[in-house]
Amino acid sequence: MNSNKKTALITGANRGIGKAIAKKLIRKGIRVIGTSTTQEGVNVINNYLKENGFGIVLNLSNIDSIAEKIHEIYKKKYSIDILINNAGIKEDNLLINMKDKEWNNVITVNLSAIFYLTKSIIRSMIKKRQGRIITIGSVIAHIGNNGQANYSCSKSGLIGFHKSLALEVASKGITVNIVSPGLIKTDFTKTLNSKQYLKYLSKIPMKRLGCPEEVADAVAFLVSEKSSYITGHTLHINGGMYMI
Ligand SMILES: NC(=O)c1ccc[n+]([C@@H]2O[C@H](COP(=O)([O-])OP(=O)(O)OC[C@H]3O[C@@H](n4cnc5c(N)ncnc54)[C@H](OP(=O)(O)O)[C@@H]3O)[C@@H](O)[C@H]2O)c1
């Protein structure tokens, strides 16, 4: 093991935005531990990472397994210098029809799991007096959306969490930021029908969806030394769909 190499843990690295981030970080010489909910996903991760890291199975719905998985990584003598909370889900329904399960699943994976994962890692970052935590938020945290009260709530909850944590660890050499995408071409947006697609497109001044690589570039910047004085920030990547 090359101990000079930094290690990044990226949740949901088998496809979409997480995979693009992983590919970007390995090109910068960072070792990646990527997660997927399935062994097939882990195989995908191992195939593209090759000698630059490895995949592990992690299901964030299973809150109790999170600390255990992190402990396994530490037992293998890897430290986690960079945490990328990328994995996320949506289970849309109008509030009037939203089932408890739809609410709870989304809050658990998109918000509570980030608390547990970050808590498992932050102590070792504090000890090393260095670290980067970057979480993938969403434009929907800022503008809301029909049928996404659960998703919007989970992603806006992250903003307060990250600002508070940023304050707590700012003097310890750790930065804590959110990258907030608009509409990005991944499996996440594949389910849009053409009417929904055109409706969203009409709200994007750049008149196109973003690419996973465009989100990954922002993450790579926040991981780099060039962003050393940025913390508690939300960086929007949305083609002008939402401006503060
Ligand atoms: N695409 C967009 O337009 C868009 C816009 C704004 C924000 N985002 C956010 O960007 C992030 C990545 O989205 P994406 O577009 O890349 O989505 P995606 O292509 O659907 O990929 C989702 C990833 O999350 C993982 N995942 C799902 N459920 C999980 C669970 N219970 N535990 C652990 N991992 C789980 C999946 O792993 P498996 O395949 O192994 O299940 C997969 O790697 C999400 O947080 C999403 O909310 C996306």
The ligand as an SDF file (V2000), in Angstrom:
LIG
                    3D

 48 52  0  0  0  0  0  0  0  0999 V2000
  -29.0780   12.8690  -11.7650 N   0  0  0  0  0  0  0  0  0  0  0  0
  -29.6000   14.0110  -11.3650 C   0  0  0  0  0  0  0  0  0  0  0  0
  -30.2890   14.7200  -12.1250 O   0  0  0  0  0  0  0  0  0  0  0  0
  -29.3640   14.4970   -9.9690 C   0  0  0  0  0  0  0  0  0  0  0  0
  -29.7330   15.8090   -9.6690 C   0  0  0  0  0  0  0  0  0  0  0  0
  -29.5230   16.2870   -8.3990 C   0  0  0  0  0  0  0  0  0  0  0  0
  -28.9390   15.5060   -7.4400 C   0  0  0  0  0  0  0  0  0  0  0  0
  -28.5920   14.2260   -7.7560 N   0  0  0  0  0  0  0  0  0  0  0  0
  -27.9860   13.4420   -6.6840 C   0  0  0  0  0  0  0  0  0  0  0  0
  -26.7690   12.8970   -7.1400 O   0  0  0  0  0  0  0  0  0  0  0  0
  -26.4850   11.6810   -6.4620 C   0  0  0  0  0  0  0  0  0  0  0  0
  -26.1380   10.5920   -7.4720 C   0  0  0  0  0  0  0  0  0  0  0  0
  -27.2180   10.4710   -8.3520 O   0  0  0  0  0  0  0  0  0  0  0  0
  -27.1120    9.7800   -9.7890 P   0  0  0  0  0  0  0  0  0  0  0  0
  -27.8450   10.6480  -10.7210 O   0  0  0  0  0  0  0  0  0  0  0  0
  -25.7280    9.3750  -10.0930 O   0  0  0  0  0  0  0  0  0  0  0  0
  -28.0250    8.4980   -9.4860 O   0  0  0  0  0  0  0  0  0  0  0  0
  -28.0100    6.9960  -10.0300 P   0  0  0  0  0  0  0  0  0  0  0  0
  -27.3750    6.9270  -11.3640 O   0  0  0  0  0  0  0  0  0  0  0  0
  -29.4100    6.5420   -9.8210 O   0  0  0  0  0  0  0  0  0  0  0  0
  -27.0500    6.2690   -8.9760 O   0  0  0  0  0  0  0  0  0  0  0  0
  -27.4350    6.1650   -7.6340 C   0  0  0  0  0  0  0  0  0  0  0  0
  -26.2930    5.5590   -6.8490 C   0  0  0  0  0  0  0  0  0  0  0  0
  -26.6980    5.4920   -5.4720 O   0  0  0  0  0  0  0  0  0  0  0  0
  -26.5060    4.1730   -4.9960 C   0  0  0  0  0  0  0  0  0  0  0  0
  -27.5410    3.8190   -4.0190 N   0  0  0  0  0  0  0  0  0  0  0  0
  -28.8830    3.7860   -4.2100 C   0  0  0  0  0  0  0  0  0  0  0  0
  -29.5060    3.3630   -3.0890 N   0  0  0  0  0  0  0  0  0  0  0  0
  -28.5420    3.1380   -2.1810 C   0  0  0  0  0  0  0  0  0  0  0  0
  -28.5250    2.6640   -0.8470 C   0  0  0  0  0  0  0  0  0  0  0  0
  -29.6520    2.3230   -0.2090 N   0  0  0  0  0  0  0  0  0  0  0  0
  -27.3450    2.5300   -0.2150 N   0  0  0  0  0  0  0  0  0  0  0  0
  -26.1860    2.8390   -0.8300 C   0  0  0  0  0  0  0  0  0  0  0  0
  -26.1110    3.2670   -2.0930 N   0  0  0  0  0  0  0  0  0  0  0  0
  -27.2770    3.4160   -2.7690 C   0  0  0  0  0  0  0  0  0  0  0  0
  -26.6380    3.2840   -6.2220 C   0  0  0  0  0  0  0  0  0  0  0  0
  -25.9640    2.0620   -5.9840 O   0  0  0  0  0  0  0  0  0  0  0  0
  -26.5630    0.6700   -6.5840 P   0  0  0  0  0  0  0  0  0  0  0  0
  -26.6500    0.8380   -8.0590 O   0  0  0  0  0  0  0  0  0  0  0  0
  -25.5860   -0.3350   -6.1400 O   0  0  0  0  0  0  0  0  0  0  0  0
  -27.9110    0.5130   -5.9190 O   0  0  0  0  0  0  0  0  0  0  0  0
  -25.9690    4.1450   -7.2890 C   0  0  0  0  0  0  0  0  0  0  0  0
  -24.5850    3.9560   -7.2810 O   0  0  0  0  0  0  0  0  0  0  0  0
  -27.7310   11.3800   -5.6190 C   0  0  0  0  0  0  0  0  0  0  0  0
  -27.5010   11.7870   -4.2960 O   0  0  0  0  0  0  0  0  0  0  0  0
  -28.8090   12.2490   -6.2540 C   0  0  0  0  0  0  0  0  0  0  0  0
  -29.7930   12.6310   -5.3120 O   0  0  0  0  0  0  0  0  0  0  0  0
  -28.7810   13.6970   -8.9890 C   0  0  0  0  0  0  0  0  0  0  0  0
  1  2  1  0
  2  3  2  0
  2  4  1  0
  4  5  1  0
  4 48  2  0
  5  6  2  0
  6  7  1  0
  7  8  2  0
  8  9  1  0
  8 48  1  0
  9 10  1  0
  9 46  1  0
 10 11  1  0
 11 12  1  0
 11 44  1  0
 12 13  1  0
 13 14  1  0
 14 15  2  0
 14 16  1  0
 14 17  1  0
 17 18  1  0
 18 19  2  0
 18 20  1  0
 18 21  1  0
 21 22  1  0
 22 23  1  0
 23 24  1  0
 23 42  1  0
 24 25  1  0
 25 26  1  0
 25 36  1  0
 26 27  1  0
 26 35  1  0
 27 28  2  0
 28 29  1  0
 29 30  1  0
 29 35  2  0
 30 31  1  0
 30 32  2  0
 32 33  1  0
 33 34  2  0
 34 35  1  0
 36 37  1  0
 36 42  1  0
 37 38  1  0
 38 39  2  0
 38 40  1  0
 38 41  1  0
 42 43  1  0
 44 45  1  0
 44 46  1  0
 46 47  1  0
M  CHG  2   8   1  16  -1
M  END
$$$$
